Amino acid sequence: MNLVSDGRRWVGCWSLLTAGLVLVIFTGGIVFPAVFHLIGINPLKPIFSDLIAILAAGEAHISGMDPYAHNPLDPFNRPHVYGPWWLVVGNLGLVRADAWWLGLLLAGTFLFAAVKVLSPSSRAGWLMAVALLVSPPVMLALERGNNDLVIFILLVAAVWAATRKTITGSFVGGGLVVLAAALKLYPLAVLPAMASRATSRVRALGFVGLTLQACLVVVAGSWTVYQKVMAMAPEPMTIFGYGAKLTYYVLLTIPDQRVWFLLGGAPTLLAILWTCWLWRRNYWDILPVTGFTAGVYLAGALSWSLCYVSTINFPYRMILLLLPARLWLKCADAIPVRWQWSMAVLLVWTPCFKEHLLVLSPDESSFTGSFATWMVLGAEHALALGLTVSLGLVMLGWLWRRFCPPTGI
């Protein structure tokens, strides 16, 4: 019996089971909206509404309208709040009526990329992958046809290409990072991940530097537009968002529940920080120096961390955590890695708890809930901060081992 081919067959089976279950739940949510509500998602009509916004902006641009003004072609009259490169959809002849097949294509491509990244190879790995892929952020991104799905696909493809042995792969990978950065800017944080290519330190730094120069040239070419976009882009200063500034904002705006918020958040954060210190050497050494696993971990962790610090995280932005999850599934037996995975799973499922615990006030001006609700909200903010610190510790260890003498911490 060929053990290698047999192992690959089982990896393929677990991957197919993962993709199949995600498709069943996603389709069930479309046909029966109660499924989405149960998960913690409020679906919008029409489906793929974020994709429709991009297509409407492209149509407005071709028609001579200002896509950065409120757009009557969009079902919700939304202005275009992304870079100018998205407007190429209009030049390609794509219109809002194409949203159904483009949305399905985007969802299918994303699911293929996500399953390939996770590559579950056992029942435990399958359960871990499913816990992430059927979570509210992933289902929300798929239901909206959100353009962060495009960024996810580009980052996976960029790391895969950059970690190939051919020089062509390097340039393709760098070009995909440039494209991702031109589309949404935050992928600029991914540049250090390009050093996961198996080459010398000097060449790795040169590759990163060259890619950075290309990114800066592209962004500088439309800098006026990017400034306009950054000024008008919505900042998720809401209890349904995530970010460092948001924690401070929530504390200011809920004086009556502040004690419960802190009672839920402080012990959670202290426990996470204690484990980070306890397992610091494990986190320092756990990530491979080069290779695809290292590259996707860094790409996801760097992107998530930048978005967290700058507070531009809506729930669907948590799909970036699927990239570090490849390491979590490959090293599931290591307790520190399992702990990091557990934090991520708890975090991605917090939108479900908020959806069912929070109650909108009659005048729709605020949310209310029991003391347990605010304790859960505090724990959620602590999880977001603690996971970011944990990811940062792993990345610092990788950076030291990649570019400095291995003399320890």
C-alpha positions as CSV (number, residue, x, y, z in Angstrom):
1,M,0.0,0.0,0.0
2,N,1.3,3.5,-0.9
3,L,1.1,5.3,2.4
4,V,1.9,8.7,0.9
5,S,-1.0,8.5,-1.7
6,D,-3.3,7.1,1.0
7,G,-2.5,10.0,3.3
8,R,-3.2,12.5,0.6
9,R,-6.5,10.7,-0.2
10,W,-7.6,11.2,3.4
11,V,-6.5,14.8,3.4
12,G,-8.6,15.3,0.3
13,C,-11.6,13.6,2.0
14,W,-11.4,15.9,5.1
15,S,-11.1,18.9,2.8
16,L,-14.1,17.9,0.7
17,L,-16.1,17.3,3.9
18,T,-15.2,20.7,5.2
19,A,-16.1,22.5,2.0
20,G,-19.3,20.5,1.7
21,L,-20.5,21.4,5.2
22,V,-19.7,25.1,4.7
23,L,-21.6,25.1,1.4
24,V,-24.6,23.4,3.0
25,I,-24.8,25.9,5.8
26,F,-24.3,28.9,3.5
27,T,-26.9,27.6,1.1
28,G,-29.2,26.9,4.0
29,G,-28.8,30.5,5.2
30,I,-29.7,31.8,1.8
31,V,-32.8,29.7,1.5
32,F,-33.8,29.8,5.2
33,P,-32.7,33.2,6.7
34,A,-33.4,31.8,10.2
35,V,-30.1,29.8,9.8
36,F,-28.1,33.0,9.4
37,H,-30.0,34.5,12.3
38,L,-29.2,31.5,14.5
39,I,-25.5,31.9,13.6
40,G,-25.7,35.6,14.5
41,I,-26.0,37.3,11.0
42,N,-28.5,39.8,9.8
43,P,-28.7,39.1,6.1
44,L,-29.2,41.9,3.7
45,K,-31.3,42.0,0.5
46,P,-30.2,41.7,-2.1
47,I,-27.5,39.1,-1.4
48,F,-23.9,40.0,-2.2
49,S,-24.7,43.6,-1.3
50,D,-21.1,44.6,-0.8
51,L,-20.2,43.2,-4.2
52,I,-23.1,45.1,-5.7
53,A,-21.7,48.3,-4.2
54,I,-18.4,47.8,-6.0
55,L,-20.2,47.1,-9.3
56,A,-22.5,50.1,-8.8
57,A,-19.4,52.3,-8.3
58,G,-17.9,50.9,-11.5
59,E,-21.1,51.7,-13.4
60,A,-21.2,55.2,-11.9
61,H,-17.6,55.8,-12.9
62,I,-18.2,54.7,-16.5
63,S,-21.4,56.9,-16.7
64,G,-19.4,60.0,-15.7
65,M,-20.8,60.1,-12.1
66,D,-18.7,60.7,-9.0
67,P,-18.5,57.2,-7.4
68,Y,-17.2,58.8,-4.2
69,A,-20.5,60.6,-3.8
70,H,-23.7,58.9,-2.6
71,N,-24.5,56.6,-5.5
72,P,-28.1,56.2,-6.6
73,L,-27.2,53.1,-8.5
74,D,-26.4,51.3,-5.2
75,P,-29.4,49.8,-3.4
76,F,-28.4,51.6,-0.2
77,N,-27.1,54.8,-1.9
78,R,-23.6,54.1,-0.6
79,P,-20.5,56.0,-1.9
80,H,-17.4,54.2,-3.0
81,V,-15.1,53.9,0.0
82,Y,-12.2,52.0,-1.5
83,G,-9.3,52.7,-3.8
84,P,-9.6,53.6,-7.5
85,W,-8.4,50.2,-8.7
86,W,-11.8,48.6,-7.9
87,L,-13.4,50.9,-10.5
88,V,-11.9,48.8,-13.2
89,V,-15.0,46.5,-13.0
90,G,-16.8,49.2,-15.0
91,N,-14.2,49.2,-17.7
92,L,-14.5,45.4,-17.9
93,G,-18.2,45.8,-18.6
94,L,-19.4,44.3,-15.3
95,V,-22.6,45.6,-13.9
96,R,-24.9,45.0,-10.9
97,A,-26.7,42.2,-12.8
98,D,-23.5,40.2,-12.8
99,A,-23.4,40.1,-9.0
100,W,-25.1,36.7,-8.7
101,W,-22.5,34.8,-10.7
102,L,-19.6,36.9,-9.5
103,G,-20.7,36.4,-5.9
104,L,-20.9,32.6,-6.4
105,L,-17.5,32.6,-8.1
106,L,-15.9,34.7,-5.3
107,A,-17.4,32.5,-2.6
108,G,-16.3,29.3,-4.3
109,T,-12.7,30.6,-4.9
110,F,-12.5,31.8,-1.3
111,L,-13.7,28.5,0.0
112,F,-11.2,26.6,-2.2
113,A,-8.3,28.9,-0.9
114,A,-9.4,28.7,2.7
115,V,-9.7,24.9,2.7
116,K,-6.3,24.6,0.9
117,V,-4.8,26.8,3.6
118,L,-6.3,24.8,6.5
119,S,-5.8,21.4,4.9
120,P,-7.4,19.3,7.7
121,S,-5.9,15.9,7.8
122,S,-7.8,14.2,10.7
123,R,-11.2,14.3,12.5
124,A,-9.8,16.8,15.0
125,G,-8.4,19.0,12.3
126,W,-11.7,18.8,10.5
127,L,-13.6,19.9,13.6
128,M,-11.1,22.8,14.1
129,A,-11.5,23.9,10.5
130,V,-15.3,23.7,10.6
131,A,-15.4,25.8,13.8
132,L,-13.6,28.6,11.9
133,L,-15.3,28.3,8.5
134,V,-18.9,28.2,9.6
135,S,-18.4,31.1,12.1
136,P,-20.3,34.4,11.8
137,P,-17.4,36.4,10.2
138,V,-16.9,33.9,7.4
139,M,-20.6,33.5,6.7
140,L,-21.1,37.3,6.9
141,A,-18.3,37.9,4.4
142,L,-19.8,35.3,2.0
143,E,-23.3,36.6,2.3
144,R,-22.2,40.1,1.6
145,G,-19.8,39.2,-1.1
146,N,-17.3,41.4,0.8
147,N,-14.1,42.5,-1.0
148,D,-12.0,41.2,1.9
149,L,-12.6,37.8,0.3
150,V,-10.7,39.1,-2.7
151,I,-7.8,40.3,-0.4
152,F,-7.7,36.9,1.3
153,I,-7.5,35.1,-2.1
154,L,-4.7,37.4,-3.2
155,L,-2.7,37.0,0.0
156,V,-2.9,33.2,-0.2
157,A,-1.9,33.2,-3.9
158,A,0.9,35.8,-3.2
159,V,2.5,33.7,-0.4
160,W,2.1,30.5,-2.4
161,A,3.9,32.0,-5.4
162,A,6.6,33.8,-3.3
163,T,7.5,30.6,-1.5
164,R,8.1,28.6,-4.7
165,K,11.6,27.9,-5.7
166,T,11.5,29.8,-9.1
167,I,12.4,33.4,-9.5
168,T,9.2,33.8,-11.5
169,G,7.2,32.9,-8.4
170,S,8.9,35.6,-6.4
171,F,7.9,38.3,-8.9
172,V,4.3,37.0,-9.2
173,G,4.0,36.9,-5.4
174,G,5.3,40.4,-5.1
175,G,3.0,41.6,-7.8
176,L,0.0,40.1,-6.1
177,V,0.9,41.9,-2.8
178,V,1.2,45.1,-4.7
179,L,-2.3,44.5,-6.2
180,A,-3.7,43.7,-2.8
181,A,-2.2,46.9,-1.3
182,A,-3.5,49.0,-4.1
183,L,-7.0,47.6,-3.5
184,K,-7.2,48.1,0.3
185,L,-3.9,49.5,1.6
186,Y,-3.8,47.4,4.8
187,P,-2.1,44.5,2.9
188,L,1.1,46.7,3.0
189,A,1.5,45.1,6.4
190,V,2.0,41.8,4.7
191,L,5.4,42.7,3.2
192,P,7.5,41.0,5.9
193,A,5.7,37.8,5.1
194,M,7.5,37.8,1.7
195,A,10.7,37.0,3.6
196,S,9.3,33.5,4.3
197,R,10.8,32.6,0.9
198,A,13.6,30.0,1.4
199,T,16.6,32.1,0.4
200,S,19.4,34.0,2.1
201,R,18.6,36.8,4.6
202,V,20.1,39.4,2.2
203,R,18.0,38.3,-0.7
204,A,14.9,38.1,1.4
205,L,15.4,41.7,2.5
206,G,16.0,42.7,-1.0
207,F,12.8,41.0,-2.2
208,V,10.8,42.7,0.5
209,G,12.4,46.1,-0.2
210,L,11.7,45.8,-4.0
211,T,8.1,44.9,-3.3
212,L,7.7,47.8,-0.9
213,Q,9.0,50.2,-3.5
214,A,6.5,48.9,-6.1
215,C,3.7,49.3,-3.5
216,L,4.7,52.9,-2.7
217,V,4.9,53.8,-6.4
218,V,1.4,52.4,-7.1
219,V,-0.1,54.0,-4.0
220,A,1.6,57.4,-4.6
221,G,0.2,57.4,-8.1
222,S,-3.3,57.8,-6.7
223,W,-2.5,59.2,-3.3
224,T,-5.1,62.0,-3.5
225,V,-7.8,59.5,-4.0
226,Y,-6.6,57.3,-1.2
227,Q,-6.6,60.3,1.2
228,K,-10.2,61.0,0.2
229,V,-11.1,57.4,0.8
230,M,-9.4,57.3,4.2
231,A,-11.3,60.4,5.3
232,M,-14.7,59.0,4.3
233,A,-14.2,55.3,5.0
234,P,-16.5,54.1,7.9
235,E,-14.7,53.4,11.2
236,P,-16.4,50.6,13.2
237,M,-16.8,52.6,16.4
238,T,-19.6,50.3,17.4
239,I,-19.9,47.3,19.7
240,F,-20.1,45.1,16.6
241,G,-16.5,46.1,15.6
242,Y,-13.0,45.3,16.9
243,G,-10.0,47.5,17.6
244,A,-7.8,49.1,20.2
245,K,-9.6,52.5,20.1
246,L,-12.9,50.8,20.2
247,T,-12.3,49.3,23.7
248,Y,-11.6,52.8,25.0
249,Y,-14.7,54.1,23.2
250,V,-16.9,51.4,24.7
251,L,-15.7,52.1,28.2
252,L,-16.6,55.8,27.8
253,T,-20.1,55.2,26.4
254,I,-21.3,52.6,28.9
255,P,-20.7,54.1,32.3
256,D,-23.6,52.1,34.0
257,Q,-22.2,48.8,32.7
258,R,-18.5,49.6,33.0
259,V,-17.9,47.5,36.1
260,W,-19.4,44.4,34.4
261,F,-17.4,45.1,31.3
262,L,-14.2,45.2,33.3
263,L,-15.2,42.1,35.4
264,G,-15.5,40.1,32.2
265,G,-12.5,41.6,30.4
266,A,-9.8,42.0,33.1
267,P,-9.6,38.3,34.2
268,T,-9.7,37.1,30.6
269,L,-6.9,39.4,29.6
270,L,-4.8,38.6,32.6
271,A,-5.2,34.9,32.0
272,I,-4.1,35.3,28.3
273,L,-1.2,37.5,29.1
274,W,-0.1,35.0,31.8
275,T,-0.1,32.1,29.3
276,C,1.8,34.2,26.8
277,W,4.5,34.7,29.4
278,L,4.4,31.1,30.5
279,W,4.7,29.7,27.0
280,R,6.8,32.6,25.6
281,R,9.6,30.2,24.5
282,N,7.1,28.0,22.7
283,Y,5.5,30.9,20.9
284,W,9.0,32.3,20.1
285,D,10.1,29.1,18.3
286,I,6.8,27.6,17.0
287,L,6.7,29.2,13.5
288,P,8.9,27.8,10.8
289,V,11.4,30.3,9.4
290,T,10.5,29.8,5.8
291,G,7.8,28.1,3.7
292,F,4.1,28.4,2.9
293,T,2.9,27.8,6.5
294,A,5.2,30.6,7.8
295,G,4.1,32.9,5.0
296,V,0.4,32.6,5.5
297,Y,0.7,32.9,9.3
298,L,2.6,36.1,8.9
299,A,0.3,37.5,6.3
300,G,-2.8,36.9,8.4
301,A,-1.3,37.9,11.7
302,L,0.3,41.1,10.3
303,S,-2.9,42.2,8.5
304,W,-5.1,41.5,11.5
305,S,-2.7,43.3,13.9
306,L,-2.6,46.4,11.8
307,C,-6.4,46.5,11.4
308,Y,-6.7,45.9,15.2
309,V,-4.3,48.7,16.1
310,S,-5.9,51.2,13.7
311,T,-9.5,50.0,14.5
312,I,-10.7,49.3,11.0
313,N,-12.0,45.8,11.9
314,F,-15.6,44.9,11.0
315,P,-16.6,41.3,11.9
316,Y,-15.8,40.0,8.4
317,R,-12.2,41.1,8.8
318,M,-11.7,38.1,11.1
319,I,-11.4,35.9,8.0
320,L,-7.7,37.0,8.2
321,L,-7.4,34.7,11.2
322,L,-7.9,31.7,8.8
323,L,-4.3,32.3,7.6
324,P,-2.5,31.6,10.9
325,A,-4.9,28.7,11.4
326,R,-2.8,26.6,9.1
327,L,-0.1,26.4,11.8
328,W,-2.7,25.7,14.4
329,L,-4.0,22.7,12.6
330,K,-0.6,21.4,11.7
331,C,0.6,21.7,15.4
332,A,-2.6,20.9,17.1
333,D,-0.9,18.7,19.7
334,A,1.1,21.6,21.1
335,I,-0.8,23.1,24.0
336,P,0.3,26.7,23.4
337,V,-0.8,26.4,19.8
338,R,-4.1,24.8,20.8
339,W,-4.6,27.7,23.3
340,Q,-4.0,30.3,20.5
341,W,-6.5,28.4,18.3
342,S,-9.1,28.4,21.2
343,M,-8.8,32.1,21.6
344,A,-9.4,32.6,17.8
345,V,-12.4,30.3,17.8
346,L,-14.0,32.1,20.8
347,L,-13.4,35.4,19.2
348,V,-14.9,34.5,15.8
349,W,-18.0,33.3,17.5
350,T,-18.6,36.3,19.7
351,P,-20.8,38.0,17.1
352,C,-23.2,35.2,17.6
353,F,-23.4,35.8,21.4
354,K,-23.8,39.5,20.9
355,E,-26.6,39.0,18.3
356,H,-28.6,36.9,20.8
357,L,-27.7,38.7,24.1
358,L,-27.9,42.4,23.1
359,V,-31.3,44.0,22.9
360,L,-31.8,47.2,20.8
361,S,-33.6,49.9,22.7
362,P,-37.1,51.0,21.6
363,D,-35.8,54.2,20.2
364,E,-33.0,52.3,18.4
365,S,-30.3,54.6,19.9
366,S,-28.5,52.0,22.1
367,F,-28.2,48.4,23.1
368,T,-29.2,47.0,26.5
369,G,-28.7,43.6,28.2
370,S,-28.1,41.8,31.5
371,F,-24.9,42.1,33.4
372,A,-23.8,38.8,31.8
373,T,-24.1,40.5,28.4
374,W,-21.6,43.2,29.3
375,M,-19.3,40.7,30.9
376,V,-19.3,38.7,27.6
377,L,-18.6,42.0,25.8
378,G,-15.6,42.7,28.1
379,A,-14.3,39.2,27.6
380,E,-14.6,39.7,23.8
381,H,-12.5,42.8,23.8
382,A,-9.9,41.0,26.0
383,L,-9.8,38.1,23.6
384,A,-9.2,40.4,20.7
385,L,-6.3,42.2,22.5
386,G,-4.9,39.0,24.0
387,L,-4.9,37.1,20.6
388,T,-3.2,40.1,19.0
389,V,-0.5,40.1,21.6
390,S,-0.1,36.3,21.2
391,L,0.3,36.6,17.4
392,G,2.8,39.4,17.9
393,L,4.9,37.2,20.2
394,V,5.1,34.5,17.5
395,M,6.0,37.1,14.9
396,L,8.7,38.6,17.0
397,G,10.2,35.2,17.5
398,W,10.1,34.5,13.8
399,L,11.7,37.9,13.0
400,W,14.6,37.3,15.5
401,R,15.3,33.8,14.2
402,R,15.1,34.9,10.5
403,F,17.3,37.9,10.7
404,C,19.3,37.8,14.0
405,P,21.7,35.3,15.5
406,P,19.8,32.5,17.4
407,T,21.0,33.5,20.8
408,G,17.7,33.0,22.6
409,I,15.2,35.5,23.9
